[in-house]
């Protein structure tokens, strides 16, 4: 990638901003789902569950335990919506990128621009969700401010992987497979109960989930239980994002230039 690539990619981000300036309600609509989960499960079910032990040995309320996981999920959802459904529509039906390639932008610029835009959407969801956590008194550590860049890292990983996956899809029916993958990620990435509740073999599988790594990172920051494990979380998500951009760039080159 050349040094001017981020500048050129910014033009594609600007294009998406202009498209959404009159459709902002659609942009923020995805925020409501995790907040409803937080109110319904975090507080509703939480009144029956009681307190949950987090790494570090101390207990927190169930709502405090669930909230950071739902913040990570909000970052994932925001990034996935744009990097899959919207990207597929622009790629296969609007033919946006065929027109973009008539400008100085190349496949690498498109890949970085679309990942950046999807990351921005996930970041908006995350910041709004963190504000909701503050209002509801669900933040147990001043380190929670670092949950914003952590959520951006989650968004980066899922945006890049989502774009890469989308380049392999051939029709709308393929999105059933995307949802089939997202649902267990949401349910079983230590979102609603500690990973230690799983059998040992399944714990290993779960720990390779990108959402689990994101949940672990955000939860550690909002509860103040940092450990060297969070370095693994950061490295895992960063590597996933870089790999996703590389695959997306190569695949877009094959799809659009051949």
URNORHU-V209073 format. One record per helix or strand of 3 or more residues. SS is the DSSP state (alpha for helix, beta for strand). FROM is the first residue (numbers start at 0). TO is the last residue. If there is no record, write none. Layout:
ss->[SS,SS]
from->[FROM,FROM]
to->[TO,TO]
This chain:
ss->[alpha,alpha,alpha,beta,beta,alpha,alpha,alpha,alpha,alpha,alpha,alpha,alpha,alpha]
from->[4,23,30,50,58,61,95,106,141,171,194,199,209,228]
to->[19,28,48,52,60,93,99,134,165,187,196,205,222,256]
